[in-house]
């Protein structure tokens, strides 16, 4: 199977699972256990806005590489996309990045207002954990694997992970760029949520310690390289092609790699990290073909 075919297969699984987990409800004040119609609409607006589904694809691909059951991994993959989407909704708010467009269309708060956008993000985050817990209980024979997967996702997305990185990023606006602080921001704001799916897959598939360490190294290198490239795209990218405004990091006084190290050195560091990511997969041999292709595709992205 070729890479694009495999990627489309994973995305198809994710879209089907999301559709099953979050169908549009029609009742404004529904029965207990159901989502009110308007709240569901706001959640679906951003969750179904497209995107590459990078994080859930990583989870499914790593699980399959390790010989795990894809059926057990589908809900965790969809839940991870809900968490990622909530973070984007909140990221776009006036109190954060104040963006008007995401993935080529108006951001959630521009369509539904700030209050409802906050609730849409809150809804996606909380519903993701509901889905994770319900899915864990559905597989009692692998309950601890699913509990560990949920723990990994919660910590990597939480107050010592992605949210921590976002917090330091916000505190660091208009500060003099500093390497240690910048690395902390990127390791948590971006890399943690790219490492989480790999480690969650390892938990579900019963990976050993050496395999978990290799997955962690791969995720960390991919995450940091991805963020450096994102910083570079904000300087050099095409706004129309990317579906969002460029040059915003400098306007906001963001601490970025190009601001600290310059474009040439940032690009060199990115290439070094992509190579390290490839090396981290060595112990998996040919089984890691999809992750190798994934890294190469991400490395060559233009938006």
Protein Blocks (a to p, Z undefined) as FASTA:
>chain_A
ZZklmmmmmmmmmmmmmmmmmccdfbfbacehiacfklmmmmmmmmmngpjhlmmmmmmm
mmmmnopafklmmmmmmmmmmmmmmmmmmmmpmklnopabeghiacfklmnojklmmmmm
mmmmmmmmmmmmmmmmmmmmlmmmmmmmmmmmmmmmmmmlmmmmmmmmmmmgoiacdfkl
mmmmmmmmmmmmmmmmmmmmmmmnopafklmmmmmmmmmmmmmmmmmmmmmmmmmmcfkl
nopaehklmmnopacfklmnojklmmmmmmmmmmmmmmmmmmnmmmlmmmmmmmmmmmmp
cZZ
